[in-house]
């Protein structure tokens, strides 16, 4: 911990009040964490992996989970028909393979015969049919239902236009055969089946336990780990699943600690209480030469969205003005992690990325647009609030953008930060005028990013709809010619970021991590998957084990 303490003392001398507050807050969080951990602390010869979650998971129901915190846990409890290899290509998982009809509209998945739920029952095609139709059922109110809209009648069933679920194009032909009928070809469809929202579910248990089916005492899974404990706002403990078809994991336990403060998490890493941690911006320069430091690209975009139903952002000129008043090159300077400024939305490293698309920094034109709308120098604008979920990085960015809008437009913006679960509820029920969100790839195809803002997307909080945009995204999904597909995505991105501007892309993220040298097999990838089934601890030998603090 000496490195971190020395760093904060040095920073406190340079900027006393702010750095001292962070230092004290960090120590307070550490004391609280260790006090909580003390009631069950023991030594063990088990192989345990420990990392932090930045918030309490809002849900472990994979029909409802939309946030990266919940999905981080779920993807270690469950698997789908397919999973990704190291090159992020979908490969058979619970499905041992699949056939595709010549027209690309019918997929037939053949399930393995050796995949069992943790209570001993076999995983069947019926479990997938039930899960997919539950996702689409309007009573479920899943924000990820649109992920399956490529399936015949899926959108109509989800919208309530069709009441008979048997008309939806997914059917278990027998225990080990699942047929999926698409309304048209979707070139990325096997990738969809890797995502948590498509994982199988047990109808009998959901009907028996209702909302409590994901509690540790009730949850039955088929992935590499079981949920053994969920101490809310403190930790989730997973244990190895002896029935996992891929073989028992090398790790005995995985412990996810809920530690939202990044500096506290970093201190816990240095004391040996965490095995992996994301570096906060303030610490990146100090740790770039650390032997545990890992830097990697990230298929993740960060944006501010407008609520188009609330003045003044029902006026496109004002939305354009606010976007053009941001110098995005300032953001990597304050975050210090190799982020890429962005005016377009499809991330670098993905097909159809185009850095030339979007509204570039032009404060003079931004001021003219605001004046043309009747608000010269911001005079007469209603009060404007920028909302974001509580996080030091989000705070840094919001303060910078707030200052830029004041300088470049003369507009005063209020900041409102909220705890993660409260923030998600606010987005759904009373979307703020301007809000912060990010989007990381669920599958490595531009459809995943562009589909987010279609009029049928449950994750589109802007209340924006554009029929031309929707059609372009639909056409691109089934287009086999890369040149034509690129053309469609370029047109759609220009509508999204230049003409209609329901969002302001800000930057593409990067990963800046510390990973303990005791951990082996933890692969860092551009989609930020943390799949722990093949991870080992070097410091735990089964025959001559060291003592490891849980």
C-alpha positions as a printed Julia matrix, in Angstrom:
550×3 Matrix{Float64}:
   0.0     0.0     0.0
   3.08    2.26    0.33
   2.99    3.31   -3.33
  -0.6     4.52   -3.16
  -0.17    6.33    0.17
   2.97    8.07   -1.07
   1.12    9.09   -4.23
  -1.81   10.62   -2.34
   0.49   12.42    0.14
   2.4    13.94   -2.78
  -0.84   14.97   -4.48
  -2.19   16.39   -1.21
   0.77   18.75   -0.98
   0.12   20.0    -4.52
  -3.68   20.39   -4.19
  -4.29   20.16   -0.43
  -8.03   20.24    0.14
  -9.24   18.14   -2.78
  -6.52   15.47   -2.57
  -6.74   15.27    1.23
 -10.48   14.67    0.97
  -9.92   11.83   -1.52
  -7.18   10.38    0.69
  -9.38   10.42    3.82
 -12.36    9.04    1.88
 -10.2     6.23    0.54
  -8.96    5.29    4.02
 -12.49    5.46    5.42
 -13.72    3.09    2.71
 -10.82    0.75    3.41
 -11.55    0.69    7.14
 -15.24   -0.06    6.53
 -14.37   -2.82    4.06
 -11.87   -4.53    6.36
 -14.26   -4.21    9.31
 -16.96   -6.0     7.29
 -14.54   -8.65    6.11
 -13.28   -9.32    9.58
 -16.37  -11.13   10.79
 -15.72  -14.08    8.49
 -11.96  -13.85    7.94
 -10.04  -17.09    7.99
  -7.11  -18.69    6.27
  -7.73  -21.22    3.56
  -5.94  -23.42    1.08
  -8.66  -22.78   -1.48
  -8.03  -21.05   -4.8
 -10.01  -17.8    -4.57
 -10.25  -14.95   -7.06
 -11.34  -11.54   -5.73
 -12.35   -8.42   -7.62
 -14.62   -5.44   -7.07
 -17.94   -4.54   -8.6
 -18.53   -0.81   -8.91
 -22.1    -1.13   -7.6
 -24.62   -3.57   -6.18
 -26.05   -5.67   -9.06
 -29.59   -4.39   -9.73
 -30.67   -7.92  -10.7
 -29.36  -11.39  -11.51
 -32.39  -12.21  -13.67
 -30.76  -12.44  -17.08
 -34.02  -11.53  -18.8
 -33.89   -8.17  -17.01
 -30.19   -7.41  -16.54
 -28.97   -4.6   -18.79
 -25.98   -3.24  -16.84
 -22.38   -4.41  -16.89
 -22.34   -5.03  -13.12
 -25.13   -7.62  -13.2
 -23.85   -9.16  -16.44
 -20.35   -9.51  -14.95
 -21.76  -11.95  -12.39
 -24.27  -13.71  -14.66
 -21.69  -14.57  -17.31
 -19.84  -16.66  -14.71
 -22.99  -18.47  -13.56
 -24.4   -19.37  -16.97
 -23.6   -20.03  -20.62
 -25.53  -19.94  -23.87
 -25.76  -21.88  -27.09
 -22.47  -20.31  -28.2
 -19.51  -18.55  -26.61
 -16.55  -16.58  -27.92
 -13.05  -17.84  -28.6
 -10.03  -15.61  -27.98
 -10.52  -13.97  -31.4
 -14.12  -13.08  -30.41
 -15.64  -15.52  -32.88
 -18.77  -17.44  -31.77
 -18.06  -21.11  -31.13
 -20.33  -23.95  -29.95
 -20.98  -24.04  -26.2
 -24.18  -25.66  -24.91
 -24.97  -26.24  -28.58
 -22.51  -28.72  -30.05
 -23.21  -27.15  -33.44
 -25.84  -25.64  -35.72
 -27.09  -25.69  -39.29
 -28.11  -22.65  -41.36
 -30.59  -22.86  -44.22
 -29.37  -21.73  -47.67
 -31.36  -18.48  -47.41
 -29.89  -17.75  -43.94
 -33.31  -17.57  -42.31
 -33.5   -20.86  -40.38
 -31.03  -21.89  -37.67
 -31.17  -25.35  -36.15
 -29.14  -25.73  -32.94
 -28.17  -29.18  -31.66
 -27.58  -29.27  -27.91
 -24.95  -31.32  -26.13
 -26.22  -34.23  -24.1
 -23.9   -33.69  -21.11
 -25.05  -30.25  -19.88
 -26.87  -30.31  -16.55
 -28.38  -27.78  -14.2
 -26.82  -27.61  -10.77
 -29.74  -29.6    -9.33
 -28.97  -32.49  -11.69
 -31.62  -31.94  -14.37
 -30.51  -31.87  -17.99
 -30.47  -28.58  -19.89
 -32.86  -28.94  -22.82
 -33.97  -27.01  -25.88
 -37.24  -26.37  -24.03
 -35.28  -24.29  -21.48
 -34.08  -22.06  -24.31
 -37.51  -21.77  -25.9
 -38.99  -20.77  -22.54
 -36.22  -18.24  -21.81
 -36.44  -16.54  -25.21
 -40.23  -16.27  -25.1
 -40.05  -14.99  -21.52
 -37.6   -12.31  -22.7
 -40.08  -11.31  -25.4
 -43.19  -11.53  -23.22
 -44.43   -7.94  -22.75
 -45.22   -8.75  -19.1
 -41.51   -9.34  -18.48
 -40.78   -5.77  -19.63
 -37.24   -6.65  -20.67
 -35.2    -3.82  -22.13
 -33.21   -6.4   -24.1
 -36.25   -7.95  -25.81
 -35.26   -6.2   -29.03
 -32.16   -8.41  -29.21
 -34.43  -11.16  -30.55
 -36.42   -9.03  -32.98
 -34.71  -10.77  -35.91
 -36.86  -13.8   -35.05
 -40.15  -14.23  -36.88
 -43.04  -12.51  -35.04
 -40.81  -11.62  -32.07
 -41.35   -7.85  -32.3
 -45.11   -8.23  -32.76
 -45.36  -10.55  -29.74
 -43.27   -8.2   -27.6
 -45.46   -5.25  -28.65
 -48.63   -7.16  -27.76
 -49.84   -7.28  -31.36
 -49.65  -11.07  -31.27
 -50.9   -12.85  -28.13
 -50.04  -16.43  -29.09
 -46.41  -17.17  -28.14
 -46.44  -20.29  -30.32
 -46.33  -18.02  -33.37
 -42.87  -16.73  -32.38
 -40.2   -18.39  -34.51
 -38.39  -20.35  -31.81
 -39.35  -23.94  -31.03
 -37.85  -26.94  -29.26
 -38.29  -29.83  -31.7
 -37.14  -32.22  -28.98
 -34.95  -32.06  -25.87
 -31.79  -31.46  -27.89
 -32.94  -29.6   -31.02
 -33.9   -25.91  -31.17
 -35.24  -24.41  -34.39
 -35.12  -20.63  -34.9
 -36.94  -18.98  -37.81
 -35.78  -15.46  -38.65
 -37.88  -12.9   -40.47
 -34.86  -12.26  -42.69
 -31.16  -13.07  -42.77
 -29.12  -11.69  -39.85
 -25.4   -12.16  -40.49
 -24.48  -11.81  -36.8
 -27.14  -14.14  -35.33
 -24.75  -16.77  -33.83
 -23.16  -13.93  -31.83
 -26.57  -13.1   -30.34
 -26.65  -16.56  -28.75
 -23.52  -15.79  -26.72
 -25.25  -13.01  -24.79
 -26.68  -13.36  -21.27
 -30.23  -12.38  -22.27
 -30.44  -15.56  -24.41
 -29.3   -18.01  -21.75
 -31.66  -20.88  -20.82
 -34.05  -20.67  -17.86
 -36.05  -23.07  -15.73
 -39.78  -22.46  -16.04
 -40.6   -24.62  -13.0
 -38.32  -22.63  -10.67
 -39.34  -19.19  -11.91
 -43.01  -20.07  -11.48
 -42.32  -21.57   -8.04
 -40.19  -18.79   -6.55
 -41.33  -15.71   -8.48
 -39.08  -12.67   -7.97
 -36.9   -14.67   -5.55
 -35.77  -17.24   -8.11
 -32.31  -15.62   -8.3
 -31.7   -15.71   -4.53
 -28.75  -17.96   -3.59
 -30.98  -20.54   -1.93
 -33.17  -20.83   -5.07
 -30.91  -20.12   -8.04
 -30.13  -23.14  -10.22
 -27.5   -22.59  -12.91
 -25.58  -24.51  -15.57
 -22.36  -22.49  -15.82
 -18.94  -22.88  -14.19
 -19.9   -21.36  -10.81
 -22.8   -21.39   -8.36
 -24.1   -18.42   -6.36
 -23.37  -19.38   -2.74
 -23.86  -16.03   -1.01
 -25.21  -12.54   -1.73
 -24.64  -10.1     1.11
 -26.24   -7.03   -0.37
 -24.05   -3.94   -0.74
 -21.04   -5.97    0.45
 -20.21   -9.08   -1.6
 -21.33  -11.97   -3.8
 -19.56  -15.31   -3.37
 -19.49  -17.91   -6.13
 -18.25  -21.48   -5.74
 -17.11  -24.01   -8.34
 -19.87  -26.02  -10.03
 -18.96  -29.7    -9.86
 -21.55  -30.47  -12.56
 -20.25  -27.97  -15.13
 -20.0   -29.73  -18.5
 -16.66  -28.09  -19.27
 -15.06  -29.6   -16.16
 -14.75  -28.24  -12.65
 -13.08  -24.8   -12.66
  -9.61  -24.51  -11.15
 -10.88  -21.76   -8.83
 -12.76  -22.91   -5.75
 -14.39  -19.53   -5.16
 -14.93  -16.16   -6.8
 -15.7   -13.22   -4.54
 -17.14  -10.03   -6.0
 -16.84   -7.22   -3.46
 -19.07   -4.18   -3.9
 -16.54   -1.33   -3.82
 -17.72    1.68   -5.77
 -14.88    4.04   -4.87
 -12.02    3.38   -7.3
  -9.31    4.65   -4.98
 -10.53    2.32   -2.22
 -10.45   -0.6    -4.66
  -6.88    0.32   -5.65
  -5.81    0.38   -2.01
  -7.36   -3.06   -1.52
  -5.39   -4.32   -4.49
  -2.17   -3.08   -2.96
  -2.97   -4.73    0.37
  -3.56   -8.02   -1.43
  -7.33   -8.08   -0.88
  -8.22   -7.84   -4.59
  -6.66   -9.64   -7.56
  -7.84   -7.33  -10.34
  -8.72   -3.65  -10.36
  -9.41   -0.87  -12.84
  -7.2     2.15  -12.33
  -8.86    5.5   -11.59
  -7.63    8.36  -13.8
  -5.81   10.01  -10.91
  -3.58    6.94  -10.47
  -2.85    5.92  -14.07
   0.35    8.01  -14.49
   1.74    6.59  -11.24
   1.11    2.96  -12.18
   1.96    2.9   -15.9
   5.38    1.43  -15.1
   4.04   -1.01  -12.49
   4.76   -4.66  -13.39
   1.07   -5.55  -12.89
  -0.17   -2.81  -15.25
  -2.22   -3.86  -18.29
  -3.44   -1.49  -21.02
  -5.84   -2.78  -23.66
  -8.34   -1.47  -26.22
 -12.02   -1.51  -25.4
 -15.07   -1.77  -27.68
 -16.97    0.68  -25.52
 -18.39    4.11  -26.29
 -19.2     6.85  -23.8
 -21.92    9.36  -24.65
 -24.3    12.02  -23.37
 -27.9    11.64  -24.46
 -30.69   14.19  -24.73
 -34.29   13.69  -23.67
 -36.01   15.01  -26.79
 -39.32   15.35  -24.95
 -38.05   18.09  -22.64
 -37.31   21.68  -23.77
 -34.96   23.03  -24.91
 -33.66   19.76  -26.37
 -36.76   19.19  -28.44
 -35.02   21.64  -30.84
 -32.36   20.05  -33.04
 -30.37   23.31  -33.43
 -29.83   23.42  -29.68
 -28.75   19.78  -29.59
 -26.24   20.48  -32.34
 -25.01   23.58  -30.52
 -24.33   21.64  -27.33
 -22.49   18.91  -29.23
 -20.34   21.36  -31.22
 -19.41   23.26  -28.05
 -17.43   20.28  -26.71
 -13.7    19.94  -27.36
 -13.46   16.17  -26.99
  -9.65   16.21  -27.08
  -9.73   17.5   -23.5
 -11.19   14.25  -22.18
  -8.14   11.96  -22.67
  -6.04   14.66  -21.0
  -8.06   14.45  -17.79
  -8.61   10.67  -17.87
  -5.0     9.85  -18.81
  -5.85    6.31  -19.93
  -5.44    6.35  -23.7
  -9.09    7.11  -24.49
  -9.96    8.1   -28.07
 -12.02   11.28  -28.63
 -15.09   10.48  -30.7
 -17.77   12.3   -32.66
 -19.04    9.09  -34.31
 -20.59    6.1   -32.54
 -19.26    2.8   -33.95
 -16.02    2.23  -31.99
 -12.52    2.01  -33.35
 -11.58   -1.59  -34.06
 -15.06   -2.54  -35.27
 -16.33   -2.8   -38.84
 -17.85    0.49  -40.1
 -15.94    2.71  -37.68
 -15.63    6.14  -39.31
 -13.85    8.86  -37.33
 -14.79   11.51  -39.93
 -18.5    11.3   -39.06
 -20.04   13.58  -36.42
 -20.04   17.2   -35.33
 -16.55   18.5   -34.69
 -15.64   21.22  -32.19
 -16.81   24.58  -33.52
 -17.71   27.0   -30.72
 -18.44   29.91  -33.07
 -21.02   27.94  -35.02
 -22.41   26.51  -31.79
 -23.03   30.03  -30.45
 -24.73   31.02  -33.74
 -27.03   27.99  -33.57
 -27.99   28.87  -30.0
 -28.64   32.5   -30.98
 -30.69   31.39  -34.0
 -32.86   29.41  -31.59
 -33.53   32.55  -29.55
 -31.04   31.95  -26.73
 -28.02   34.13  -27.46
 -25.31   33.49  -24.85
 -27.73   31.11  -23.17
 -30.07   33.9   -22.07
 -33.62   32.64  -21.65
 -32.79   28.94  -21.56
 -34.71   26.96  -18.94
 -32.63   25.41  -16.12
 -30.61   22.49  -17.51
 -29.36   19.51  -15.51
 -26.79   16.92  -16.53
 -27.35   13.62  -14.69
 -24.84   10.8   -14.24
 -24.29    7.83  -11.98
 -21.95    8.42   -9.04
 -18.39    7.68  -10.04
 -15.19    9.77   -9.84
 -14.53    9.37  -13.57
 -18.05   10.45  -14.48
 -17.65   13.41  -12.12
 -14.4    14.5   -13.8
 -15.96   14.36  -17.25
 -19.15   16.14  -16.16
 -17.21   18.97  -14.52
 -15.1    19.41  -17.65
 -18.13   19.46  -19.99
 -19.95   21.79  -17.61
 -17.02   24.23  -17.8
 -16.82   23.93  -21.6
 -20.5    24.73  -22.05
 -20.12   27.72  -19.75
 -17.09   28.97  -21.67
 -18.25   28.21  -25.2
 -22.02   28.83  -24.92
 -22.41   30.95  -21.81
 -24.75   28.29  -20.4
 -24.84   27.29  -16.72
 -25.45   23.56  -16.22
 -26.39   21.88  -12.94
 -24.87   18.48  -12.15
 -26.86   15.66  -10.54
 -25.11   12.42   -9.59
 -27.1     9.4    -8.43
 -26.36    5.91   -7.09
 -26.4     3.32   -9.9
 -29.73    1.58   -9.21
 -31.46    4.91   -8.55
 -29.95    6.3   -11.74
 -31.23    3.4   -13.84
 -34.71    3.88  -12.41
 -34.56    7.6   -13.18
 -33.62    6.88  -16.79
 -36.61    4.59  -17.2
 -39.22    6.63  -15.37
 -38.18   10.28  -15.64
 -35.34   10.63  -18.12
 -33.15   13.68  -17.33
 -32.63   16.47  -19.88
 -29.05   15.31  -20.45
 -27.81   11.95  -19.19
 -24.6     9.95  -19.24
 -24.34    6.38  -20.46
 -21.83    4.04  -22.02
 -22.22    1.01  -24.23
 -19.85   -1.91  -24.44
 -20.1    -4.53  -27.15
 -22.41   -7.44  -26.37
 -21.36   -8.91  -29.71
 -18.61   -7.53  -31.98
 -20.78   -6.21  -34.78
 -21.88   -2.62  -35.5
 -25.51   -3.72  -35.26
 -25.02   -3.97  -31.5
 -24.14   -0.27  -31.28
 -26.48    1.1   -33.92
 -29.52   -0.95  -32.92
 -29.32    0.71  -29.51
 -31.0     3.87  -30.84
 -33.74    2.36  -32.98
 -37.3     3.28  -32.02
 -37.92   -0.26  -30.7
 -34.83   -0.47  -28.49
 -35.54   -0.79  -24.78
 -32.19    0.89  -24.08
 -32.95    4.04  -26.1
 -33.7     6.61  -23.39
 -33.6     9.62  -25.73
 -37.25    9.17  -26.83
 -36.01    9.71  -30.39
 -37.4     7.86  -33.38
 -36.43    8.12  -37.04
 -37.97    5.75  -39.57
 -35.11    6.19  -42.06
 -32.56    5.35  -39.38
 -34.54    2.24  -38.35
 -34.73    1.05  -41.95
 -31.0     1.53  -42.51
 -30.17   -0.53  -39.42
 -32.62   -3.23  -40.52
 -31.16   -3.31  -44.03
 -27.57   -3.45  -42.77
 -28.37   -6.39  -40.49
 -29.2    -8.64  -43.44
 -26.8    -7.18  -46.01
 -24.09   -9.63  -47.07
 -22.13   -7.17  -49.21
 -19.63   -5.35  -46.91
 -19.55   -2.26  -49.16
 -23.33   -1.85  -49.08
 -23.39   -2.56  -45.36
 -20.74    0.11  -44.76
 -22.76    2.58  -46.82
 -25.87    1.95  -44.7
 -23.98    2.38  -41.43
 -22.32    5.6   -42.62
 -25.72    7.06  -43.51
 -27.21    5.95  -40.21
 -24.32    7.38  -38.18
 -24.69   10.74  -39.88
 -28.38   10.83  -38.97
 -27.55    9.87  -35.39
 -24.64   12.25  -34.77
 -24.96   15.07  -37.33
 -28.54   15.73  -38.45
 -30.84   14.57  -35.61
 -28.29   14.41  -32.76
 -30.2    12.57  -30.02
 -26.78   11.75  -28.54
 -23.33   13.3   -28.26
 -20.59   10.65  -28.52
 -17.62   11.72  -26.39
 -14.93    9.05  -26.5
 -14.06    5.39  -26.91
 -12.8     3.89  -23.69
  -9.59    2.0   -22.92
  -8.79   -0.56  -20.27
  -6.2     0.35  -17.63
  -5.88   -2.48  -15.14
  -3.76   -4.05  -12.47
  -3.85   -7.86  -12.41
  -2.09   -9.81   -9.69
   0.86  -11.93  -10.89
  -0.65  -14.75   -8.8
  -3.5   -14.98  -11.31
  -3.07  -17.12  -14.41
  -5.36  -17.42  -17.42
  -7.29  -14.17  -17.03
  -7.51  -13.03  -20.65
  -7.99   -9.32  -21.34
 -10.1    -8.7   -24.43
 -11.7    -5.76  -26.21
 -15.18   -6.74  -25.02
 -14.12   -6.79  -21.35
 -15.35  -10.31  -20.76
 -14.14  -11.67  -17.45
 -14.78  -15.39  -17.84
 -13.22  -17.13  -14.88
 -13.72  -20.8   -15.73
 -10.1   -21.2   -16.9
  -8.45  -18.91  -14.35
  -5.98  -20.33  -11.83
  -4.0   -19.08   -8.86
  -0.27  -19.63   -9.14
   0.14  -19.23   -5.37
  -2.15  -22.17   -4.54
  -0.67  -25.61   -5.03
  -3.12  -28.44   -4.45
  -0.5   -30.66   -2.83
   1.48  -28.06   -0.89
  -0.93  -25.15   -0.59
  -0.15  -21.73    0.77
  -2.58  -19.94    3.01
  -4.61  -17.38    1.11
  -6.82  -14.82    2.83
 -10.39  -14.91    1.41
